[in-house]
Amino acid sequence: MLLTDLAKAVGGYCQVFRDQPGTFSSVSVDSRTLEPGGLFAALIGSERDGHRFAEEAFAKGASGILVARSRWEDPTFELEKTALRHRGVVIVTDNTLQALQAGAAYYLSTFPELLKIGITGSSGKTTVKEIARGMLNQERKTFANPGNLNSETGLPLAAFMVRPFHEAGIFELGMNRPGEIEEITQVLKPHIALITNIGSAHIGFFGSKQKIGEEKKRVFSQYTGSEIALIPEDEPFGDFLAEGVRGKVVRYGFSMPELGPLSNLGAEGWKIVWEGLSAEFRLPGMHNLRNALGAAAIAKEAGASPEAIREGLRAARSIFGRSEILGGRITLIRDCYNANPESTAAAIAMCDALDVRGRRVYVIGSMLELGDASAEAHAALGRRLESSKADLICLFGEETLPAEAVLRSSSRIPYFHTNNKEVLSAYLTNWMQTGDTVLLKGSRGCALEGLTDVLLPGGC
């Protein structure tokens, strides 16, 4: 893309210190990951100001930098001197984050044939995205935003990764503050959007599930009438999510006419029949089955054939920290990429349903970002663990103390609580036996995956 076109799209202007402004081939907000020929967007964060890294960006081969007018006009930043010294190009705009988003929206608009799909919800987004990509990729070249590039900054960066050969793009949309879904939906303008569920993730930022539902519903805010909204048929907020949507509303789930008999294969996942075609889906647990049905609903509305959906189900594999099953002296279920009350209950239910040869050990870390709901949510977790099939419960983190109090008062199951990772590691090392099954479930901040080497020394 021409730098001058980007400047026009974001309502800014170019300062050019070479013969021609030229083009850019990628976008970065981190000078450490900037590629030669890329655009460096200098964002103003709470801890770091990207404008301080203009020198490094130009030295690494940036074709241009996107800067805020306030910093450009501030002589202490010396941005003009830096650009002149490197014979660079500077795009000056009022707000660099808003400009990054507007530029990404303009860039996507240059691919009018691209089918754009958005996925949001309190849990399951990444799994649905990857399964759906596997289905669509059978018949068309499909892009999906990598990793967690799903935020106010991440989604625009992912949008700039789309290339002319892509025929479909699947984008996960996350949020951790009010208004974020609306902002990034304005960038994406999806033709199809799916909500996985309305749960308690980030409830500390929003106060209630109703407020979370209101935010998630904004994924449909750019609809004009021809788009498709996919909503779980058993979602308690389903009617609210569907109300007023300008487009086709489809409820997906176990009553979909394409869905045939289901067989639970335990730790091996599920056998799913879709339009008469049978596939073994290797992700265990009811929550992963729901994720698979969401992906199938996306693929169906996107025009994928039954054969493509079957092959996508067959090819699905666990993602790091999400329902991973690792084998060795013990069976390790690593589901610790993140946690909220709903996903933690689902992980416990999945492990309860497994046919195991040894003991069950549930290592449960704090569920973070729950705000005022944290104490009651963790107490409810204690009650759920109390009724589980665990042979040992290990609680990790200050937030799990209400769960520990519940277990202390009435549990028949041995339990252990600590805030110290090393103490937890030593306890598990002494307790574990060959044949045990261990669940690791907790929020990202707990980093429970660090226990992998302790539980599976030498690898799986």
N, C-alpha and C positions, 0 to 999 in steps of 0.2 A: 504494500500500500504506500502511496505517496505521502510523505510527511505533510505536504501542503493540504492534501485531502483530509487528513486527520485533523489538522488545525481548524479547518473550516467546519468539520463535523462536530467538534467540541466547542465551537464558539470562541476559539482562541486565535492567536496570530503567530506567525513564524518570525524568528530572528535567525537569519542565515549568515554564517561567517565563512562560506566557501562559495564556489561558482554556482552549484546547483544544490537545492535542498535534498534531493534524493528520496529514497524509500527506506522502509524498515521491514524486517522479516520476522520479528518476534517481539514480545513485550515482557518486561520484567520489572518488579518493584524492589528487587534485591540485587544490588550491584555485584554480589558474589556469584550469582547464577546468571548474570547477563551474558548473552551470546554476542559475538561480533556481528554488527549489522542490526542489532536489536534496538528497540526503544526503551529507555529507562524512564519509568514514571516515578517521580519523586513525591512520595506520599508523606503527609505530616501525621505522625503517630503520637501516642501519648508518651512514649519513651524515646523514640528516635525520629529524626527529621531526615527524610530521604535527600533533601537538598544538600545536606552535608557530605553526600557521597557522589556529587556531580563529577568531581575530578577523577575518582576511581572509575566511574561509568565511562567517561570519555576515554580514559586510558585503556579500558578493556575493549574498545572498539564500538561503542554505542554510536548509532547513526544519528541519534538525536535524544534529547531529554525533554520530558514534559514537566513544567514547573508552575508553581503558583505565582500569580502576579505580585502578591505581598513579598515573596522571597526574591523575585527578580528585581524588584525595586528597592530592596534592602541591601545597601552596599556592603554590609558585614558578611554577606554570603559570597560576594565576588563571583556571581554566576556569569556575568558578561565577560569578565576577564578569563574565566575558565574556558568558556565556549570559544572565545577568540583565540586563545592559546592552542586549542585543539582543532580549530577550524570546523567547529561543530554546528549543529542546528538546535535551536531551542524553540519549543512550542509553549507559549505563555497563555495561561488560562486562569480563571478565577479560583477554581477548586479542582485539585488534581484527581481526587477520588471520583468526583462526579464526571470529570472529563474522561477518566479511564472507562467508566461505565458507558458514557455516551459514545465514546469511540468504539467500544466493543459492540454496542447495539448497531452502529452504522456498519461496522465490518460484517456482522451477520446478515445485514440487509443486502449485502452484495452477493449473497447466495440465495436467490429467491426460490430455488428448487429444493433447498435443504429442508427435510422434515425435522422439525425441532420438537423434542420431547422433554418435559420437565418432571422431576420426581421429588416430592417432599413428604414430610411426615416426621413423627417423633422417633421412630426407629425403623430399621429395615431398608433405608433409602439406598445405601451402597449395594446391598445384596440384590435388590430388585434391579438396580441399574446394570449390574454386571450380568445378571441372567438375561435381561432384556437385550443387552448388547449381543450376547451370544446367539440369541434367536435371530435378531435382525441381520447380523453379520453373515448369516448363511446365504442371504440373497442380495444384500446391498452393503456397500461400504459404509460402516457406521462408526462415528466418533463418540467417545464418552469422556467426560471430564475426568482426568486422572486424579488419584488420591482423594484428598479432601479439598480440591479447588471448587468449593461450593458456596463461598461467602460473598460479601459485598466486594471483596477484592479478588477472591479466587475464581469466581465464575467469569468475570470479564477476562481474566488471564486465560482461562480455558477457552473462551470464545475465540480468542485470537489464534488458537491452535487449529481451528477448523481450516481445511484445505479444499480446493475446488473439486477434488475427486470424491469427497464425502457426500453421500446421498442422504444420510440421516445423522442426527446428533442427539445423544441422550445426556441430559444434564441433571445432576443432583443439586438440589437447592436446600441449603441449611440456613439456620438463623440462630442468633443469640441476643437479639435485641428487637424491639418493636420497629416495624417498618422495613426490615431487611429483606423479607420475601418480596415485598412490592418493588423495592429498588432493583433487585436482580431479575425479577420477572419482566420489568421494563427493558432490561437488556436482552433477555432471551425471546420474549413474546412466543411462547410455545404453541404449537398446533395441537398437541396432546399433553395433558398434565395429569399425573396420578398422585393421590394422597395415600400413603400407606396406613396411617393411623393417627389419632390424636391422643397422645400420652402425656406423661409428666416430665419429659426431658426439658430442661431449662425452665421449669415452672418457677424457679426463683427469680427469673427475669420478668415473668409475665403475671404471676399471681394466681392464675386459675387455668384449668383446661379450656374453659370457654374462651379466654383470651388467646390461648395457643391456637385454638380452632379458628378464631377470627384472623389471626396472622397467617396460618397455613392456607386458608381459603383465598388469600390474595394471589396465590399462584394462578388463579383463574381471572385475575383483574384485567388482563389485556385482551380478553376474548371479545370478539366482534359478532359472533353468531355461527361460524362454521367450525369452531374448534370443539375438542372432545375433552370432557372432564371424567376421570375415572375415580370412583369413590368406593371403598369397601362396603359390601352389602350389610355387614353386621356392625358397622361403626356407629356407636351411640350418637355421635354428632353428624351422622350421614345426612339427615334431612336438612340440617342447618347448612352443611357444606354445599348441598345441591341447590339450595334456595337462591334464586336470582341469577344463576349462572347463564351467561349469554352464549349458549352452545348446546351440544348434545351431552347429556349426562348418562353415564353408564355405571351401573352398580356391578362390581365384580366380586367373585367369591365362589363358594361351594355349590351354588345353584346355577352357575353358568351352564348353558345347554351343551357346550362343547366338552365339558368335563365328564369323563366316565368313571369307572370304579377306581378307588384308591386303596393301596395296600401299604401298611406301615412296615418297613423293613428294619425298624429299630435304628441302631447306629449306622446302618447302611443307607438310611434315608427313606425314600418312598418309591413305590411304583405308581406312576401316573398314566392314565389313559386320556388322551386329548384327541377328540374327533376320531376315535377308533384306533389311534396309534399309541402303542405302549412305549413308555420310556422309564428307565430307572434314574431317579433324581437323587443325587448322592448327599444332599444336605439334610441331616436329621432334624426332628422337632416340628411341632405344629406351626411355630412361627415361620420357619423356613418354607414350609408348604404354602403358607399364605403369601410369602414373598414370591414363590414360584407362580402362583396364580395371578398375582399382580403383574409380573413380567409377561405372562401369557396374554393377559388382557391388553397390555400395551402393544405386544407384537400383533395380536389379532386386529386391533384398530389401525395399526400401521400397515396392514395388508400382507403380513407374513403368512406363508402357507402352513398348513398343519405339520408338514414334514420339517420345516424350519423350526417350528416351536418344539417339536420332539427332539431334534438334534441339539437345540439350545438347552433343553432340560438335561439331556444326556451329558453334555459337556460341562455343566455347572460344577464348580468346585468352591470350597470354602476360601474365604479371603482372610488375610492375617487378622487374628484376634476376633474372628466372627465364626463361631461354631466349628473351629478347627478341631479335628480329632487326630491326635498324635499317639502313636503306639510305641511301646518298648517294654520295659519292666512293668510299667503301669500303663493305663490308658489315660491320656491327658486331654481334657476338653478345654481348649483355650478360647474363651468367649469374653475376653477382657479388653476389647478395644474401647468399649464404653458401656455405660449402664444407666438405666432408669428403672423405676418400679415395675413397669410392664415388661421390659426386656429381661430383667432379673428373674421375675416370676416365670417367664417363658423358658429361661435356661434351666431353672430348677425343675420345671415340669418335664422338660426334655430328658434330663438326667434321671428323674424318677421313673420315666417310662422305659428306659433302657434295660435290657437283659444283661446284667453284668455278672462276671464270675467271682469277683472279690468284693471288697467293701467300697462304699461310696463316701468320698470326702469332698465336701463343698467348701471351697475357699472363697469367701465373699468379701469384696472390698467396698469401701464407701461409695454411695451414689451421690455424686456432687451436683452442684448448681440447682438444688431443690429449694433453697431459701427457707421461708417459714414452714414449708411443708416437710422439711427434712426429718424432724423428729418423729412425726407420725408415720411417714413413709418407711423409715427404718424400723419402727416398732411393728408395722404391718409385715415387713420383711421377716422379722423375728417370728411372728406367728406363722408365716408361710413355711419357714424353715422348720419350725416345731412339728409341723404335720408332714414333713418331707420324709423320704426314705434314706436320708443321710445316716451314715454310721459315725461320722465326725463332722462338726461344723467349725470352721476357722473364720473368725471375723477380723478384718483388718481396717483400721482407720478410726479416727475419733467419732465420725458421724455414725458408725455402727453401734455405738454404746446403747441406744434404745433397743436395738435388736438383742444385744447381749443381756439387757435387763429382762426382756421377755423370756429368753432361754433360761436365765438364772432362776426365775420364779417358778417355772413349771416344766422345763423340757426333760424328756426322757433320753435325749440324744447328748452324748458328750460334746462339749464345745470349748473353744479357746478364743480369747480375744487379745490382740496386741496392736500397738501403733508402730511397732518396730519391724521393719522388713527382715532384718537379720535374725531376730527372735523367731519370727514366723518361719523362716527358712530352716532354722535349726530344729524347731518343733516338728515340722513336716518330715525332715530327714530322719528323725528318730522314730516317727510313728508309722511311716509308709511301709507297706509290704508288697511283694510281687503280686500282681493281679488286681491291685486296687484301681479304682476309677476316680480321677480327680477333676473337679470343675473349678476353673479359675474365672470368676466373674466380678468385675468392678469397673469403676469409671477410669478414663484415660489417666487421670492424675495419680491413680494408685500404681500404675505400671506393674501389674501382677505378672505380665509376661516375663519379668525378670526372674521368676521362680522356675522357668522352664529347665534351665541347666541343672537346677537342684533336683527336680523331679525326674528328669530324663537325662542323667549324666551320660555323656558320650553320644547324645543325639537320639533320634527316634528310629 
